[in-house]
C-alpha cells in the first residue's frame, strides 16, 4: 500500500510496497508517486484521491448521496 497526498507526494508506505518497489520506506516518503508508478496512472490515482476526499467531506456534511 502506498498512500499519497493531493499533490502526489508519498505519505505512507507499508512493508509490501517496500518489497514490491525495492525501496525502503525512508527512501519513498516525501517522494512523488510518479517516481515509482508509470506516468498517466499516477495522475489518475491522485485525481481519484482528490475526488474521494471531496466526496467524503460532502457526505460528512450531509451533501453527498
VMD Tcl script that builds the backbone (N, CA, C; Angstrom):
set m [mol new atoms 195]
animate dup $m
set s [atomselect $m all]
$s set {name element resname resid chain x y z} {
  {N N UNK 1 A 0.836 -1.170 0.000}
  {CA C UNK 1 A 0.000 0.000 0.000}
  {C C UNK 1 A 0.887 1.241 0.000}
  {N N UNK 2 A 0.540 2.137 -0.878}
  {CA C UNK 2 A 1.199 3.435 -0.939}
  {C C UNK 2 A 0.100 4.489 -0.866}
  {N N UNK 3 A 0.215 5.418 0.068}
  {CA C UNK 3 A -0.761 6.497 0.209}
  {C C UNK 3 A -0.076 7.793 -0.185}
  {N N UNK 4 A -0.780 8.568 -1.036}
  {CA C UNK 4 A -0.235 9.853 -1.482}
  {C C UNK 4 A -1.191 10.969 -1.088}
  {N N UNK 5 A -0.640 12.166 -0.940}
  {CA C UNK 5 A -1.495 13.314 -0.674}
  {C C UNK 5 A -1.982 13.891 -2.001}
  {N N UNK 6 A -2.736 14.963 -1.950}
  {CA C UNK 6 A -3.323 15.526 -3.160}
  {C C UNK 6 A -2.304 16.096 -4.128}
  {N N UNK 7 A -1.094 16.342 -3.663}
  {CA C UNK 7 A -0.055 16.848 -4.563}
  {C C UNK 7 A 0.757 15.712 -5.178}
  {N N UNK 8 A 0.425 14.469 -4.801}
  {CA C UNK 8 A 1.124 13.320 -5.364}
  {C C UNK 8 A 2.350 12.887 -4.590}
  {N N UNK 9 A 2.517 13.415 -3.386}
  {CA C UNK 9 A 3.664 13.063 -2.550}
  {C C UNK 9 A 3.319 11.850 -1.689}
  {N N UNK 10 A 4.237 10.905 -1.610}
  {CA C UNK 10 A 4.027 9.697 -0.829}
  {C C UNK 10 A 4.091 10.043 0.658}
  {N N UNK 11 A 3.023 9.667 1.389}
  {CA C UNK 11 A 2.951 9.979 2.816}
  {C C UNK 11 A 2.908 8.733 3.695}
  {N N UNK 12 A 2.648 7.574 3.097}
  {CA C UNK 12 A 2.585 6.331 3.861}
  {C C UNK 12 A 2.925 5.166 2.951}
  {N N UNK 13 A 3.734 4.240 3.463}
  {CA C UNK 13 A 4.158 3.063 2.706}
  {C C UNK 13 A 4.152 1.877 3.660}
  {N N UNK 14 A 3.604 0.742 3.199}
  {CA C UNK 14 A 3.678 -0.443 4.046}
  {C C UNK 14 A 4.814 -1.364 3.589}
  {N N UNK 15 A 5.026 -2.434 4.322}
  {CA C UNK 15 A 6.136 -3.354 4.045}
  {C C UNK 15 A 6.005 -3.981 2.658}
  {N N UNK 16 A 4.782 -4.337 2.259}
  {CA C UNK 16 A 4.587 -4.938 0.935}
  {C C UNK 16 A 5.020 -3.994 -0.182}
  {N N UNK 17 A 4.737 -2.717 -0.034}
  {CA C UNK 17 A 5.150 -1.739 -1.041}
  {C C UNK 17 A 6.668 -1.644 -1.093}
  {N N UNK 18 A 7.309 -1.708 0.065}
  {CA C UNK 18 A 8.776 -1.693 0.083}
  {C C UNK 18 A 9.324 -2.867 -0.725}
  {N N UNK 19 A 8.755 -4.037 -0.514}
  {CA C UNK 19 A 9.194 -5.234 -1.246}
  {C C UNK 19 A 8.886 -5.119 -2.727}
  {N N UNK 20 A 7.679 -4.655 -3.049}
  {CA C UNK 20 A 7.240 -4.555 -4.442}
  {C C UNK 20 A 8.104 -3.594 -5.261}
  {N N UNK 21 A 8.407 -2.448 -4.691}
  {CA C UNK 21 A 9.134 -1.431 -5.437}
  {C C UNK 21 A 10.636 -1.452 -5.201}
  {N N UNK 22 A 11.070 -2.183 -4.187}
  {CA C UNK 22 A 12.503 -2.323 -3.950}
  {C C UNK 22 A 13.160 -1.130 -3.273}
  {N N UNK 23 A 12.373 -0.359 -2.548}
  {CA C UNK 23 A 12.899 0.796 -1.825}
  {C C UNK 23 A 12.506 0.687 -0.356}
  {N N UNK 24 A 13.314 1.262 0.511}
  {CA C UNK 24 A 12.964 1.350 1.930}
  {C C UNK 24 A 11.950 2.476 2.122}
  {N N UNK 25 A 11.199 2.364 3.175}
  {CA C UNK 25 A 10.177 3.367 3.497}
  {C C UNK 25 A 10.766 4.772 3.533}
  {N N UNK 26 A 11.915 4.924 4.178}
  {CA C UNK 26 A 12.505 6.265 4.296}
  {C C UNK 26 A 12.953 6.825 2.949}
  {N N UNK 27 A 13.173 5.943 1.970}
  {CA C UNK 27 A 13.525 6.412 0.625}
  {C C UNK 27 A 12.289 6.873 -0.146}
  {N N UNK 28 A 11.124 6.349 0.204}
  {CA C UNK 28 A 9.907 6.673 -0.532}
  {C C UNK 28 A 9.134 7.856 0.049}
  {N N UNK 29 A 9.109 7.959 1.363}
  {CA C UNK 29 A 8.338 9.031 1.988}
  {C C UNK 29 A 8.820 10.398 1.520}
  {N N UNK 30 A 7.871 11.219 1.103}
  {CA C UNK 30 A 8.204 12.566 0.625}
  {C C UNK 30 A 8.491 12.635 -0.863}
  {N N UNK 31 A 8.661 11.487 -1.518}
  {CA C UNK 31 A 8.907 11.468 -2.960}
  {C C UNK 31 A 7.576 11.561 -3.705}
  {N N UNK 32 A 7.627 11.978 -4.939}
  {CA C UNK 32 A 6.432 11.994 -5.769}
  {C C UNK 32 A 6.116 10.559 -6.195}
  {N N UNK 33 A 4.841 10.208 -6.197}
  {CA C UNK 33 A 4.435 8.860 -6.567}
  {C C UNK 33 A 4.841 8.535 -8.007}
  {N N UNK 34 A 5.015 9.560 -8.824}
  {CA C UNK 34 A 5.454 9.352 -10.211}
  {C C UNK 34 A 6.817 8.673 -10.283}
  {N N UNK 35 A 7.578 8.723 -9.189}
  {CA C UNK 35 A 8.902 8.107 -9.200}
  {C C UNK 35 A 8.823 6.580 -9.167}
  {N N UNK 36 A 7.657 6.027 -8.772}
  {CA C UNK 36 A 7.532 4.564 -8.718}
  {C C UNK 36 A 6.383 4.020 -9.558}
  {N N UNK 37 A 5.468 4.880 -9.993}
  {CA C UNK 37 A 4.311 4.448 -10.769}
  {C C UNK 37 A 4.360 5.150 -12.118}
  {N N UNK 38 A 4.061 4.405 -13.198}
  {CA C UNK 38 A 4.134 5.000 -14.543}
  {C C UNK 38 A 3.297 6.270 -14.681}
  {N N UNK 39 A 3.831 7.213 -15.420}
  {CA C UNK 39 A 3.135 8.472 -15.651}
  {C C UNK 39 A 1.799 8.191 -16.321}
  {N N UNK 40 A 0.825 8.987 -16.030}
  {CA C UNK 40 A -0.528 8.769 -16.532}
  {C C UNK 40 A -1.340 8.029 -15.485}
  {N N UNK 41 A -0.837 6.907 -15.041}
  {CA C UNK 41 A -1.503 6.141 -13.996}
  {C C UNK 41 A -1.439 6.901 -12.679}
  {N N UNK 42 A -0.301 7.492 -12.400}
  {CA C UNK 42 A -0.128 8.254 -11.158}
  {C C UNK 42 A -1.115 9.419 -11.104}
  {N N UNK 43 A -1.306 10.113 -12.206}
  {CA C UNK 43 A -2.230 11.243 -12.239}
  {C C UNK 43 A -3.651 10.797 -11.940}
  {N N UNK 44 A -4.046 9.624 -12.458}
  {CA C UNK 44 A -5.390 9.113 -12.181}
  {C C UNK 44 A -5.550 8.804 -10.705}
  {N N UNK 45 A -4.515 8.229 -10.072}
  {CA C UNK 45 A -4.591 7.928 -8.645}
  {C C UNK 45 A -4.759 9.199 -7.824}
  {N N UNK 46 A -4.011 10.229 -8.180}
  {CA C UNK 46 A -4.092 11.497 -7.455}
  {C C UNK 46 A -5.473 12.114 -7.640}
  {N N UNK 47 A -5.992 12.091 -8.861}
  {CA C UNK 47 A -7.323 12.638 -9.128}
  {C C UNK 47 A -8.386 11.855 -8.373}
  {N N UNK 48 A -8.270 10.530 -8.353}
  {CA C UNK 48 A -9.223 9.695 -7.613}
  {C C UNK 48 A -9.169 10.015 -6.130}
  {N N UNK 49 A -7.975 10.207 -5.593}
  {CA C UNK 49 A -7.825 10.522 -4.171}
  {C C UNK 49 A -8.472 11.864 -3.853}
  {N N UNK 50 A -8.276 12.839 -4.720}
  {CA C UNK 50 A -8.859 14.157 -4.503}
  {C C UNK 50 A -10.376 14.080 -4.564}
  {N N UNK 51 A -10.899 13.337 -5.535}
  {CA C UNK 51 A -12.347 13.196 -5.663}
  {C C UNK 51 A -12.914 12.475 -4.438}
  {N N UNK 52 A -12.237 11.445 -3.989}
  {CA C UNK 52 A -12.698 10.697 -2.827}
  {C C UNK 52 A -12.744 11.584 -1.587}
  {N N UNK 53 A -11.753 12.448 -1.432}
  {CA C UNK 53 A -11.720 13.363 -0.295}
  {C C UNK 53 A -12.902 14.319 -0.361}
  {N N UNK 54 A -13.177 14.871 -1.536}
  {CA C UNK 54 A -14.298 15.793 -1.707}
  {C C UNK 54 A -15.608 15.066 -1.425}
  {N N UNK 55 A -15.754 13.845 -1.956}
  {CA C UNK 55 A -16.970 13.067 -1.720}
  {C C UNK 55 A -17.156 12.764 -0.247}
  {N N UNK 56 A -16.072 12.385 0.434}
  {CA C UNK 56 A -16.154 12.072 1.850}
  {C C UNK 56 A -16.542 13.296 2.664}
  {N N UNK 57 A -15.978 14.436 2.339}
  {CA C UNK 57 A -16.327 15.674 3.044}
  {C C UNK 57 A -17.778 16.046 2.812}
  {N N UNK 58 A -18.239 15.871 1.576}
  {CA C UNK 58 A -19.636 16.191 1.259}
  {C C UNK 58 A -20.569 15.296 2.061}
  {N N UNK 59 A -20.267 14.012 2.148}
  {CA C UNK 59 A -21.099 13.101 2.913}
  {C C UNK 59 A -21.069 13.438 4.393}
  {N N UNK 60 A -19.911 13.809 4.890}
  {CA C UNK 60 A -19.786 14.153 6.303}
  {C C UNK 60 A -20.630 15.375 6.650}
  {N N UNK 61 A -20.815 16.257 5.673}
  {CA C UNK 61 A -21.604 17.469 5.903}
  {C C UNK 61 A -23.038 17.314 5.420}
  {N N UNK 62 A -23.424 16.086 5.004}
  {CA C UNK 62 A -24.794 15.833 4.608}
  {C C UNK 62 A -25.145 16.255 3.200}
  {N N UNK 63 A -24.133 16.437 2.342}
  {CA C UNK 63 A -24.408 16.864 0.972}
  {C C UNK 63 A -24.183 15.759 -0.039}
  {N N UNK 64 A -23.700 14.619 0.383}
  {CA C UNK 64 A -23.427 13.516 -0.536}
  {C C UNK 64 A -24.604 12.579 -0.640}
  {N N UNK 65 A -24.458 11.573 -1.497}
  {CA C UNK 65 A -25.525 10.576 -1.677}
  {C C UNK 65 A -25.624 9.652 -0.496}
}
mol reanalyze $m
mol bondsrecalc $m
mol representation Tube
mol addrep $m
